[in-house]
Amino acid sequence: MKTDHEHQRLAALYRYGILDTPPEPQFDRLMTLATQFFDMPIVLVSFIDDTRQWIKAQRGLPVAITETPRDISFCSVAIAQDGVMVIHDATQDQRLQTFPSVTDDPHLRFYAGAPLITPDGHKLGTFCVLDQRPREFTPQQEALLESFAAMAMDELELRRAVQDLSAMALHDSLTSLPNRSHFRQLLAQACRRADQSGEKVLVGLLDLNRFKLINDTLGHAAGDELLRQVAQRLKHSLATSDVVARMSGDEFTLLLTDVSSMQDAHNIIERVYQTFDQPFVLGQREVFIRCSIGLSSYPDNALEPETLLSQADMAMYRVKRAGGGYAFFDLNQDQGSPIEIEQLTALNHAIERDELRLVFQPIVEARTLRVAGHEALLRWERQSGTVSPETFIPLAESSGLIVPIGRWVIRQAALAVARKQVDCVSVNISALEFQQPDFVKYIETVVQEMGIQPHQLYLELTESCLLHAERYSAVIQQLFALGIYTALDDFGTGYSSLTAVAHLPVKILKIDRSFMVEIGESSVTGVKALEVLRGVVTIAKAYGLTIVAEGVETELQAQALAEVDCTYLQGYLFGRPMPLPDVLLPQEKAEAWQNWYVSTEAQPPQESRVHSGRVQTRHTVLT
C-alpha cells in the first residue's frame, strides 16, 4: 500500500513527463562526462516509477535495457535513504546480494547513486555509477556525484520549462484550448490528411450571442467563467479526434475530421448546438446563452485553410443576423463578390511576395511647423494594381491576418527609425493585435532588436477600444512602463467621450478629419465648429492629453488650429503619404511654409535648414 508521501513523489515524477521519452542529447552528454570523471564503466540516469526503474540515459550496460522491475533495482533502495548510497561490494550486502543483476549478468559489484531531488524535496530517481568489481568511493567523489545529480535535475527543470512555454504559446491561457496559431497548424495538417483519406474536413466558427451583456451585467470574472464552461461543453460534445479552439474573445473554432457525408456534419453540429440547451451556472445564478455557428467544408468550399475560416466567418455572421443557429457557407448568400475570396487568398501571400509597402505622412508642430514625427500607413500593391486599404484592412481583420501583417508593419516602421530615415513613427494597431497575449513582449523585442528608443515608436488605437476600456487599460499601462506612448485615433467618429478617454491611459488624442471640414471658414457653422474644437482641446489638455488634428488641407485650417492651441497637425497641406526616401519635406514646400508663416506674423521654424531636397529638423517628441 502506497503512503501519502509516495503518492506525492509519483505525482511529482509524472509532472515532468519524462517517462518513456526518447533519448535526449543533454542527458547523453552528462553520461559521457561522468564516465570520464569517475573512471567507471557504467553510468545511469534512471527514474523510479510505481512498479519499475526506467532508464533515461546510460553508458556501458552490456545489454541495451530501458527498465527493470522496481523491487530488484539498486536505485529504488537508494532513494529510500538520505544522501549518496555507496555499495562497495553488492555480494556482501544482504539487501542486494540476491538481485539478478548481481548473481547473473552483468554481475554488478559496486554501486554509488545520488538522488535526483525536486525543489520541493521529492526523490524521482538517481544519477548512479556502477562497476563489475568492488571499488572504493571517496567523500570528494560523493560530493561530485551529487553535483552530477543536480545537473541532471537542472536539465529536467529546463526541459519542463521549455515544454510549458511551448504549451503556453499554443494554448489559450483562460480555457487551455488550442489558440488561434495552433488551430491554424492543426487545420493545415487535417487538410493534408484528408487529401490522402478522401474524407471531408469541416471548419466551424462559433460565436456566443449577447456575450457582452454577461460582461456588462455580471462582470468580467463571470464572463471568464462562462468561457471556461463553454470550452468544456464543446470539448465533451466532440469526438477525441476533433478539435475545439478559442480564437479570441467569445469566438471558438471547431475542426471536425473524417466527416464522410454532409448528414454526418449536420448530426455533429446539431449535437454541439444542443449543448447550449442547459443553463450555465455562474456563482449562484443560472444563465442561458445561445450561439451562432458558421461552417465551411474542405475541399467542397475551398482548398486554402484561411479561406475556409473566412467562409465560416461569413456564414456565422449570416446566422447571427438571423438570431442564432447554424448554417453552412453558401456562395450565393455569403459572398458579396467573387473577388473577395480571391483577395483573401492573395492577402495570405502578400508578405512573402513582397507586395506590402509602408508610406509615411509627416506630423508637424502647429506653431513652428517642425516635423515632429510621421505616421506609417500600409499599402498593398499587387501585380494587378493597388488594393485600397478600405478593402483589404477589413478583410485582414475579419480573417485574423491583421496579426501577422500588423507585426510586419511594426517591424518595418521601427526599421525606418533605426536607419534614421524618420525620427519617430506612429503605427495603427487593430483591436485584435492588441488582444494578443504576447503583444507587449513583441513590441519590447522589436524596440530592443532595432536599437531604437521606446519614445520613437507610437501606437495608435481606434476609438472603438473605448467600448472595452478596462480590457485595454492594463496593456497600455505596460506599454507606458516601457516608454511607449499610445494614441487614440479617429476621435469623434462614433464612441467619443472625453470622460471615457480619461479612463483609458492614452497620452495622445488624434481628432478625426471630419472635424476639419468647416474649420477656418468665416460662416456661422465655421465659427461654431472652431469653438467646439477649442472646447475639445481645452478639456483634453486638462486631462493631460496631447492633441493631433488630422485632415488639415488648407492654410486657414492650420492657422485656426494653432490659435486654439492644437499641438500637432497632420494632413495633405504638409504632405501626402509617401514612400521612403521621399517622405521628408521637399525644399520648395518648406520654403513656402516659412513664407506663409512670415506673412501671418507667426514664428518660422527656428532650427530647420534645407539642403539636398531634405529638411533637417531637431527631433521633437509627440508629448
Sequence and secondary structure as in RCSB ss.txt:
>XXXX:A:sequence
MKTDHEHQRLAALYRYGILDTPPEPQFDRLMTLATQFFDMPIVLVSFIDDTRQWIKAQRGLPVAITETPRDISFC
SVAIAQDGVMVIHDATQDQRLQTFPSVTDDPHLRFYAGAPLITPDGHKLGTFCVLDQRPREFTPQQEALLESFAA
MAMDELELRRAVQDLSAMALHDSLTSLPNRSHFRQLLAQACRRADQSGEKVLVGLLDLNRFKLINDTLGHAAGDE
LLRQVAQRLKHSLATSDVVARMSGDEFTLLLTDVSSMQDAHNIIERVYQTFDQPFVLGQREVFIRCSIGLSSYPD
NALEPETLLSQADMAMYRVKRAGGGYAFFDLNQDQGSPIEIEQLTALNHAIERDELRLVFQPIVEARTLRVAGHE
ALLRWERQSGTVSPETFIPLAESSGLIVPIGRWVIRQAALAVARKQVDCVSVNISALEFQQPDFVKYIETVVQEM
GIQPHQLYLELTESCLLHAERYSAVIQQLFALGIYTALDDFGTGYSSLTAVAHLPVKILKIDRSFMVEIGESSVT
GVKALEVLRGVVTIAKAYGLTIVAEGVETELQAQALAEVDCTYLQGYLFGRPMPLPDVLLPQEKAEAWQNWYVST
EAQPPQESRVHSGRVQTRHTVLT
>XXXX:A:secstr
   HHHHHHHHHHHHTT TT    HHHHHHHHHHHHHHT SEEEEEEE SSEEEEEEEE  SS   EEEGGG HH
HHHTTSSS EEES GGG TTTTTSHHHHSTT   EEEEEEEE TTS EEEEEEEEESS     HHHHHHHHHHHH
HHHHHHHHHHHHHHHHHHHHB TTT SB HHHHHHHHHHHHHHHHHH  EEEEEEEEETTHHHHHHHH HHHHHH
HHHHHHHHHHHHS TTSEEEEEETTEEEEEEEEE SHHHHHHHHHHHHHTTSS EEETTEEE   EEEEEEEETT
T SSHHHHHHHHHHHHHHHHHTTSEEEE  HHHH S HHHHHHHHHHHTTTTTT EEEEEEEEEETTT  EEEEE
EEEEEEETTEEE HHHHHHHHHHHTTHHHHHHHHHHHHHHHHHTTSSS EEEEE HHHHT TTHHHHHHHHHHHH
T  GGGEEEEE GGGGGGHHHHHHHHHHHHHHT EEEEEEETSSS  HHHHHTS  SEEEE GGGGTTTT  SHH
HHHHHHHHHHHHHHHHHTT EEEE    SHHHHHHHHHTT  EEESTTT   B TTTTS  HHHHHHHHHHHHHT
T    SS EEETTEEE       
